[in-house]
Amino acid sequence: MKYLIIGSKGFVGSKLQEYLISKGNIVKGADVVVDYLNQENYFLIDASNSDFKFLFEKEKFDICINCSGAASVPDSINNPLRDYFLNTVNVFKILSAIKDYQTNCKFINLSSAAVYGNPLELPVKEASGVKPLSPYGIHKQQSEEICKEFYTFFNIQTCSLRIFSAYGEGLRKQLFWDLYKKSLDKKTIDLFGTGNESRDFIYIDDLIKAIELVSRSNYFKGEAINIANGKEVYIKDCVSVFYRLFDSDLDYRFSGNSRKGDPNNWVADITILESLGYKQEYSIEEGLIKYYKWLREVEKK
């Protein structure tokens, strides 16, 4: 298959491109990063005025996977317009280009479990109601609606992936990166929440395999699919597992103060994903060991 990955230099996009190439696919990347201008199979996108038409005018793709956009709840609160453009407007622009030049190109949009907010029941199903708690969640919900719009009115094959808590080497934000950065100060570490909040974590290698499974499926009628492991992990437990990997004992406490826009408890129903053949390979313990080893390499540089 011939893939186009938009956001190919990011955390998910870079790993996905490497994996798909290793499976014998033709993969081209596109991003706003200028350091790769002379790299083969790479397209530069103008971050100030993104126009995706040139990506589809002369070259045909079987599938386009959008790994670009913003991925921070706090940043979306501080700068909602930026988040809106990156997570919503650009999806519309990409799909408009596909509609104008390559109507047979399938499109996968990386959405987020943030669209669910605080679900009324667990595990949360794709058919459950969505009630996002942040601009980020709202904009991801809007991007899903845009995908439905282009399928319904223009017959563009689209699918949105509601990714839960992804982590792994290369990720320099979110929970485990924050825990690492706070560990550099040997004083008592203050953490948000009570520790009884929960997430459904998925390690990066499992995530990219899940994306590939979807890309080869028939789920391209504007649907949304949960991408997770179907396992609820409490924050206090994963913090304990992670900090046990460090050379020295770390003193930490949960402040009890929640962060605006953060949900309380998540665990996904992954019936659809499992029907495509998905099986978890990395437990939270195994994934964190690999992430910790990467952090040690980061410290050496």
PyMOL commands that set and color helices and strands:
alter all, ss='L'
color gray80, all
select helices_A, chain A and resi 11-22+34-36+53-57+73-78+80-101+113-116+135-154+174-183+204-215+235-243+271-275+284-300
alter helices_A, ss='H'
color red, helices_A
select strands_A, chain A and resi 2-6+26-31+42-44+63-66+106-112+158-163+165-167+189-191+198-199+201-203+223-227+233-234+252-254
alter strands_A, ss='S'
color yellow, strands_A
deselect
rebuild
show_as cartoon
